[in-house]
Amino acid sequence: MELTCVAALALTTHMGFGMEYNEIHPNIICENERIIGSVVVNSESTISVYGGIHMNDYIDLGLATGYSSQLFTPIARLKYKNWFLMPGYDGDPGLVLGINIPFGGEK
């Protein structure tokens, strides 16, 4: 299993949440066919370290650090190509819609 790493920029919109969030997320992602890890400027404008698994071509599950609400935050991501949709909760339920644009083209 070959490990591939890429620098990228994610652009997001946060829908339904009670607070305003950062919508520009520079990141570095390393992944293989099964495992994904990343370092990203998160929606709270802090650094998050993420680790997870690819459940299939369209779903990733994992944990992230760097959010004020808890030490580890569960992450579920529905994805298609470079687009993604993630549920969230900040006292109000919401959805994060985004696109992750790798530097140098599509990964």
C-alpha positions in Angstrom: 0.0 0.0 0.0 1.6 3.2 -1.2 1.3 6.3 1.0 0.6 9.5 -0.9 0.8 13.0 0.6 -0.5 16.2 -0.8 -0.9 19.9 0.3 -4.4 21.3 -0.4 -6.8 24.1 0.4 -10.3 23.3 1.5 -13.1 25.8 1.1 -16.3 25.2 3.1 -19.6 26.6 4.0 -21.2 25.9 7.4 -25.0 25.5 7.2 -27.4 25.5 10.2 -24.9 26.1 12.9 -25.4 28.7 15.7 -21.9 30.3 15.3 -19.7 31.7 12.5 -16.7 29.6 11.4 -13.5 29.8 9.4 -14.2 28.6 5.9 -10.6 28.5 4.5 -8.6 25.4 5.5 -5.0 24.9 4.4 -4.1 21.2 4.9 -1.8 18.4 4.3 -3.2 14.9 3.7 -1.4 11.6 3.7 -3.4 8.5 2.7 -3.3 5.0 1.2 -6.1 2.8 0.1 -7.4 2.3 3.7 -6.0 5.0 6.1 -6.1 8.8 6.0 -4.3 11.3 8.1 -4.1 15.1 7.9 -3.1 18.3 9.6 -5.5 21.2 8.9 -6.5 24.7 10.0 -10.0 23.8 11.3 -13.3 25.6 11.4 -12.3 27.2 14.8 -9.1 28.5 13.2 -6.9 26.2 15.2 -4.7 23.3 14.1 -6.3 19.9 14.0 -4.7 16.5 13.6 -7.0 14.0 12.0 -6.8 10.2 11.6 -9.3 7.9 10.0 -10.2 5.1 7.6 -11.7 5.0 4.2 -14.9 2.9 4.7 -15.4 2.8 1.0 -15.0 5.2 -2.0 -17.6 7.6 -0.5 -17.3 7.5 3.3 -14.4 8.3 5.7 -14.7 7.9 9.5 -12.1 9.2 12.0 -11.2 11.4 15.0 -9.8 14.9 15.1 -8.0 17.0 17.7 -8.0 20.8 18.1 -11.7 21.6 18.7 -12.7 23.5 21.8 -15.6 21.2 22.7 -13.6 18.0 23.4 -10.2 16.4 23.2 -11.2 14.1 20.3 -14.0 15.0 17.9 -15.6 12.2 15.8 -15.6 13.0 12.1 -17.8 11.4 9.4 -17.4 12.5 5.9 -19.4 11.7 2.8 -17.3 12.5 -0.3 -17.3 12.5 -4.1 -14.1 13.3 -5.9 -12.8 16.4 -4.0 -16.3 17.4 -2.6 -17.3 16.5 0.9 -20.3 16.8 3.3 -19.9 16.4 7.1 -22.5 16.6 9.9 -21.6 18.7 12.9 -23.0 20.0 16.2 -22.2 23.2 18.1 -25.4 23.3 20.2 -27.2 23.5 16.9 -27.0 20.7 14.3 -25.5 21.6 10.9 -23.7 20.5 7.8 -20.3 21.4 6.4 -20.2 21.4 2.6 -16.8 21.8 1.1 -14.3 21.1 -1.6 -10.6 20.2 -1.0 -8.4 21.5 -3.8 -5.0 19.8 -3.9 -2.0 21.8 -5.1 -0.9 20.4 -8.4 -4.3 19.1 -9.5 -6.7 16.3 -8.4 -5.2 13.6 -6.3 
